[in-house]
Amino acid sequence: MKDITWIDELYSGSIPSNVEVNTNKNTVLITEYLNEPSLYANMKIKYWRVGVEVQIFYKLSGDDFQNHEIELAKLFNGDDWEIDTSRNRIKDPDTKQWTKVFYFSKILKVKEGI
């Protein structure tokens, strides 16, 4: 994600409790939403499906949302992730920030001997 310059803060798993909401920054939170066997052959797991939820919290002065979202989706797609769901943007009633949620998944081949 270092190649995406419009992201000011990036968190994995959760936003730490000591981090205050900052409506002057574009914040992205990535969490796991899927982690399961995907395909069996000869009674053995051959593939594993993993998925992440990507939440974007746009700064109040933000714009160009569509191009930011396309750039992010292309980054994931370039690493063999598929877009499972792209939710519509909503405006947070408390912070007034626009937010966006994507769900991406990919299939991993299970290594022999594991």
C-alpha positions in Angstrom: 0.0 0.0 0.0 3.0 2.2 0.2 2.5 3.1 -3.5 -0.9 4.7 -2.8 0.0 8.2 -1.7 -3.5 9.3 -0.7 -3.7 6.9 2.3 -2.5 8.8 5.4 -3.0 6.0 8.0 -3.1 2.2 7.4 -4.1 -0.3 10.1 -4.4 -4.1 10.1 -6.7 -6.0 12.4 -8.1 -3.0 14.3 -7.5 0.7 14.9 -5.6 0.9 18.2 -7.7 2.3 21.1 -5.1 5.1 21.7 -5.6 6.5 18.2 -8.1 9.3 18.1 -10.5 9.8 15.2 -8.8 12.2 12.8 -11.2 13.5 10.1 -8.3 15.3 8.4 -6.7 12.0 7.2 -7.6 9.2 4.9 -7.6 6.1 7.0 -7.7 2.5 5.8 -8.4 -0.5 8.0 -7.8 -4.0 6.7 -9.3 -7.0 8.6 -9.7 -10.7 7.9 -13.2 -11.8 6.9 -12.5 -15.2 5.3 -10.1 -18.0 6.0 -11.2 -21.5 5.0 -10.4 -24.6 2.9 -11.5 -24.2 -0.7 -10.9 -27.3 -2.7 -10.3 -30.9 -1.9 -8.8 -33.7 -4.0 -8.3 -37.3 -2.9 -9.6 -36.3 0.6 -6.8 -33.7 1.0 -7.1 -29.9 1.1 -5.5 -28.5 -2.1 -6.5 -24.8 -1.9 -7.3 -22.3 0.9 -9.5 -19.2 0.4 -8.6 -16.1 2.3 -10.4 -12.8 2.3 -10.0 -9.3 3.7 -12.4 -6.4 4.4 -10.9 -3.1 3.5 -12.6 -0.1 5.1 -11.8 3.4 3.8 -12.5 6.5 6.0 -12.1 9.6 3.8 -11.0 12.9 5.3 -13.6 15.6 5.3 -11.9 17.6 2.6 -11.5 14.5 0.5 -12.5 14.3 -3.1 -11.7 12.0 -6.1 -13.2 9.0 -4.3 -13.9 7.1 -7.4 -10.3 7.2 -8.7 -8.9 6.4 -5.2 -11.2 3.3 -5.1 -10.2 2.2 -8.6 -6.5 2.6 -7.7 -7.0 0.5 -4.6 -9.0 -2.2 -6.4 -6.4 -2.4 -9.1 -3.6 -2.9 -6.5 -5.4 -5.8 -5.0 -6.4 -7.2 -8.4 -2.7 -7.0 -9.5 -1.8 -9.4 -6.7 -4.5 -11.9 -7.7 -7.2 -10.7 -5.3 -10.8 -10.7 -6.6 -13.4 -8.2 -5.5 -16.2 -10.1 -3.8 -18.2 -7.1 -2.8 -17.9 -3.3 -3.2 -20.4 -1.6 -1.0 -21.7 1.9 -1.8 -20.2 4.9 0.0 -22.0 6.1 3.1 -21.6 9.2 5.2 -20.9 8.6 8.9 -23.6 10.5 10.8 -21.2 11.4 13.7 -17.9 12.3 11.9 -19.5 13.3 8.6 -16.8 11.3 6.8 -17.5 9.3 3.7 -16.7 5.7 4.1 -16.3 2.8 1.7 -16.0 -1.0 2.2 -14.5 -3.6 -0.1 -14.3 -7.3 0.3 -11.4 -9.0 -1.5 -10.5 -12.7 -1.6 -8.0 -15.0 -3.2 -7.2 -18.7 -3.5 -3.9 -20.0 -2.2 -2.5 -23.4 -3.2 -1.7 -25.5 -0.1 1.9 -26.6 -0.1 2.6 -30.3 -0.1 3.7 -31.8 3.2 1.8 -29.3 5.4 
